Amino acid sequence: MNRYFARYFARYFAMYVALAFMSWPCAPSAVAADTISQTFDVVIYGETPAGIAAAVSAARRDKTCRVVLATSYSRVGGMVTNGLTHPDFRTFEARTGLFREFNGRVEKHFRKQYGADSQEVEDSLLGTHAGPEVNHIVLREMLDELPGITILVDCPLVSVEKVGERLATITVGSRAEGITLSGRYFVDATYEGDLMAAADVPFRVGREGREEYGESLAPPQADRQLQGYNFRLTMTDRSDNQVAVPKPDGYRREDFLPLLPLMESGKLQRVFGDPYMGLNGGIYKRQTPPLPEGKRDINDVSHSIVRLSLPGRNNAWPEGDAATRQRIFDEHLRHNVGMLYFLQNDEAVPMAFREDAQSWGLCRDELTDNGHLPEQLYVREARRMVGQYVFTQRDTERATNTNHARAVFRPDAIAMGDYGPNCHGTDHEGPLFGGRHTGEFYQPAAPYQIAYGTILPQGVENLVVPVACSSSHVGFCALRLEPIWMSLGQAAGEAIGLALESDVRLSDVSPSAIRWRLHQAGAATIYTSDVPEESPDFAAVQWWGSVGGFIALDRTADDEPAEYGRRGQQRIGQYYQAFPEHAVELDKPLDERLRTEWLTLAKKRLPETDGLERTSTRGEFIRSAWTAADGLQLGSGRQ
């Protein structure tokens, strides 16, 4: 039995002991099992940032709301606390809601520890960048502040029970001894969609054909291919914080000997590359910018001749049992970590490459309970729900028959994103070392909206699925980002809060009611570059945009096509200045065209518009419309 299987079974042994002594690992403090209610208002399976956001938003909305967050892993945070510490978004203006709050708390952590003017605060990039341990501390703080939230770790899903079209209970733990959690509403926040699959919700695994949704990025014919997986390693070149890269169980030197001719021929130029600094040709991508404390998020290098991801070898993961997933986990560990061990230690490796590899080590102060390695594999794509609305490539594209700079308008939106569809590859051709991934793509996009139906399943009326959400393969390649998933999780929590108040199906909750609550909580559902959540006009501007107010605003004066997806100037790495032509410009005077179009829209939304005709600036118009809507409770979703 290797040490990874040993760790897996050790978890269950610890759980049995905990049950024997009638106590469970839970937050905010350890509580005897016989005092933990097995009945909750909200049951969340999956400790990802989306699951955390759902728990926090539901518990904050109603202090009496009882929430349980259960996971098969040993701690919360998903990939954010397991190496994915370089989040994907294009502009800082797109950060919103609980993700932005999380960032602010991370930055505050570094300010408190190192000082406001420290390099660590600067390197945190407004708190968006931090190592796994800091991220874990901050996420736990957000949960522990809310006494209504209970956390159960090391508790894999065993079974579910449905009554008609409602989930009634889930059992977590083990088949021998588990705990049954009953709830009024449920959230599947796993990367794999394990809960929704167990509840018989329809889902897809693999890629759709091009004709199914009319997607130019889709393959000609449907298949079962998935994006490749790899580990996100947290490493450092600071010798005082390094530990040696271990030789993984099952390591075979001969597996990596084909690397030698690639080094000798010059096809492989270095071990650690950094595309944004011109250091291409590497095996391990040092994400730019660096993390605080001299650390780096290490990732797969797109289009390199040597890859960490192994597309094709992970295809059994989504629907695989524990043993299948463990086998795939171990294979990726041998490849990702074993290759680095080979490059650092094998005397056949040319000295220049060996020295490059030896200059980096795992971080001594990260992931200390798991040998400084992540306990989670980076699952880029698994099951995708076929829900009440399928998010596709079209949702990330320009509005039909317009010259707008914005993406297609979604009146039922409950979240937004600004990262275009991006796929790391779904198959491999040629030799493992020296071949190439296929199925890779990236398509720029303007910030887009995400419809409520994307997280609503068919056939189960009290479940939301914010991670393995309803989308095509191409659409999922845009949604598969922790900031977006956290926004969807927050929206899920608000939807459940509204449903709890009226005891209705989640599909009966109005998207406009969800938006009203999100906007009041500082979460955006449509992108603006100049009205952040701290602005007193934030909620008003978001509401006006969400009812279609930006459609007229975005039309260019000369009616010439705007450049769709154009970003501002590069700030650092993959981050850019705000998207042009996405500013509201509240102080700008109303021209006659805009006044006419806005009044037409307002008359559809408000019973009285006389005051709006006397406004002189964009800001005055939006504030007046918002005041009327809020006073009539129209902004709350009762239109």
MARTIMI-314137 format. One record per residue (C-alpha): residue in one letter; y negated, z, x negated. Coordinates in steps of 0.5 Angstrom, whole numbers, plus 500, padded with zeros to 3 digits. Layout:
REM residues N
AYZX;...
END
This chain:
REM residues 639
M500500500;N493498497;R487502497;Y484499503;F490499507;A490507505;R483508507;Y484504514;F490509515;A486515512;R481514518;Y486515523;F489521520;A482524520;M482522527;Y488525529;V486532525;A479532529;L483531535;A488537534;F482541532;M478538538;S472536535;W469529534;P465526529;C458525533;A451525533;P446529533;S451534531;A458535531;V460538538;A467540540;A471535544;D472539550;T465539551;I463532550;S463529557;Q467523557;T463520563;F457516561;D451512564;V452507558;V458506554;I456501547;Y462499543;G459496536;E455500531;T451494529;P443494530;A444491536;G448496539;I443501536;A437498539;A441498546;A442505545;V435507543;S432503548;A436506554;A435513552;R428513551;R427510557;D430515561;K431522557;T437524562;C441518560;R447519557;V449514552;V455513547;L456509541;A463508539;T465504533;S471502529;Y467503522;S465510519;R458509520;V453506524;G448500522;G453494521;M451489516;V444492515;T448498512;N453494509;G449489504;L445485508;T439488506;H435481506;P434480513;D433472515;F426471519;R421466517;T414469519;F412477519;E409475525;A416474529;R418481527;T417485534;G420491538;L425496535;F426491529;R419492527;E419500528;F425500524;N421496518;G416501519;R420507518;V423504512;E417503509;K415510511;H421513507;F419509501;R412512501;K414519502;Q419518496;Y415514491;G408514494;A404509497;D402505491;S409505488;Q413499486;E418501491;V413500497;E411494495;D418491494;S420493501;L415488504;L413492510;G420496510;T424489511;H427490505;A432496503;G438498500;P444500505;E443507504;V436508506;N437503512;H443508514;I438514513;V433511518;L437508523;R441515524;E434518524;M432513530;L439515534;D439523532;E432524535;L435522542;P440528544;G442523550;I446519545;T453521542;I456517536;L464516535;V466513529;D473511526;C474509533;P477502534;L478499541;V484500544;S484498552;V479497557;E480498565;K476494570;V476495577;G474488581;E468485577;R466492574;L468495567;A470502569;T473505562;I474503555;T479507551;V478508543;G481511538;S489510537;R494508542;A497515541;E491519541;G485516544;I479518548;T477514554;L470513556;S468511563;G461508564;R456505569;Y454500564;F457497558;V455493552;D459489547;A455490541;T460488536;Y460481531;E467479534;G466480542;D472485542;L470488548;M468482552;A474479550;A478485552;A475484559;D477477560;V470474559;P470467558;F469465550;R469460545;V471460538;G470454534;R465448534;E463444541;G463436540;R456433540;E457430547;E458437550;Y451439550;G448433547;E446436540;S445432534;L447437529;A454438533;P460435530;P463428533;Q469432536;A470439538;D474443533;R476450531;Q472451525;L468457524;Q462459519;G465462512;Y465469511;N463473504;F461480502;R454482501;L454486495;T448490493;M447490485;T442492480;D441490473;R438497471;S444500467;D442507469;N444506476;Q450501475;V458502476;A463497473;V465492478;P473494480;K479490479;P481489486;D488490488;G492484488;Y487481482;R490475479;R487472473;E490465474;D486464480;F480464476;L482460470;P479453474;L472456473;L473455465;P472447465;L466448470;M462452465;E464448459;S462441462;G455444464;K457443472;L456451472;Q450453469;R450461470;V453466474;F447469478;G442464481;D436464484;P434458488;Y427460489;M426461482;G429455480;L435458477;N440454481;G447452479;G450460480;I456463483;Y452469486;K445468489;R440474488;Q436474494;T429473493;P425478493;P428483490;L430490494;P426496492;E429500486;G431494482;K437492487;R439485489;D442483495;I448478493;N450472497;D453466497;V450460494;S449454499;H451447496;S454450490;I460448487;V463455487;R462459493;L463466495;S465464502;L472461504;P471457511;G478455514;R481462511;N477466516;N479462522;A484467525;W479473524;P476473531;E482473535;G486477530;D489484530;A488489525;A493487520;T490480521;R483482519;Q485486514;R489481510;I483476511;F478482509;D483483502;E483476501;H475475501;L475482497;R480479491;H475472491;N468475491;V469481487;G475479483;M472473481;L466477478;Y471482475;F474476471;L467473469;Q465480466;N471482463;D476476461;E475473454;A476466455;V469466459;P464463454;M460469452;A453466455;F456467462;R460473460;E453477458;D450474464;A455477469;Q455483465;S448485466;W449486473;G453492476;L454495483;C449500485;R451508483;D447510489;E450505494;L456506499;T458512495;D464513500;N467506499;G467505492;H460502492;L463496496;P461494503;E466496508;Q465490513;L466483511;Y460479513;V462475519;R457470520;E460467527;A466469531;R467469538;R462466543;M461468550;V461463555;G456466559;Q451465565;Y446461560;V449457554;F443457548;T444450545;Q440446540;R435444545;D433451546;T430451539;E427444540;R420442542;A418442550;T420435553;N415430554;T410434550;N406434544;H406441543;A407445537;R411450541;A419450543;V421449550;F418454555;R423459558;P421463564;D427467564;A426469556;I427476554;A427475547;M425470541;G426468534;D423464529;Y429461524;G432455525;P439453526;N443454519;C450454518;H453456511;G459451512;T465451516;D470447512;H472446505;E474439501;G477438494;P479444490;L476451491;F472451485;G468444484;G469442491;R464442497;H463446503;T462441510;G459443516;E453445513;F446444516;Y439447517;Q434445522;P427447522;A424450528;A418453531;P419460534;Y423459541;Q425464547;I432466549;A434466556;Y436473559;G443469561;T444468554;I447476554;L450476561;P457474562;Q461471568;G465475572;V463482569;E457485573;N456491569;L456488561;V451485557;V453482550;P447481545;V451479539;A457475541;C452472546;S453465550;S451460545;S454453542;H456453535;V449450533;G445455538;F449461535;C447458528;A440460530;L441466534;R446470528;L440474525;E440481525;P432481527;I434477533;W440481535;M436487535;S431484540;L437482544;G440489544;Q433492546;A432487552;A440489554;G438497554;E431495558;A436491563;I441497563;G435502565;L432498570;A439497573;L441504573;E435506577;S437501583;D445501581;V445494582;R449488578;L445486571;S445479574;D440482579;V435485574;S429480574;P427478567;S420479568;A422486570;I425486563;R419483560;W414488563;R418494560;L419490553;H411488553;Q409496554;A414498549;G411493544;A416488544;A415480544;T418475548;I414469546;Y411468539;T403469538;S400469531;D394473532;V396478537;P400484534;E403489538;E398494536;S393490539;P390493546;D391486549;F398485546;A402486553;A397482557;V397476552;Q405477552;W405477560;W400471560;G405467555;S411469559;V409466565;G407459562;G400460560;F401458553;I403451555;A396449556;L393453550;D398449546;R396442548;T392438542;A385436544;D386429542;D393429545;E396427538;P403430537;A403436533;E408437527;Y413441530;G416447526;R411446521;R410453517;G404456514;Q404457506;Q410460503;R409467502;I415469498;G422467498;Q424464505;Y418468508;Y412464510;Q405465513;A404464521;F406458524;P400454525;E398452532;H401459535;A394463535;V391465542;E384466539;L382471544;D374470543;K374463543;P370460549;L374457555;D373449555;E373446562;R380443561;L383450559;R380453565;T382448570;E389449568;W389456567;L386457574;T392453577;L397457574;A393464576;K393461583;K401461583;R401468580;L396472583;P393472591;E386473588;T383469583;D375469584;G374474578;L377469573;E373463575;R367467572;T370469565;S367465559;T373467553;R380466553;G381473552;E377475558;F381471562;I387473560;R385481561;S382479568;A389476570;W393482567;T389487570;A390484577;A397483576;D398490573;G394493579;L399489584;Q405491580;L406484579;G407485571;S413489573;G417484575;R416484583;Q412477583;
END
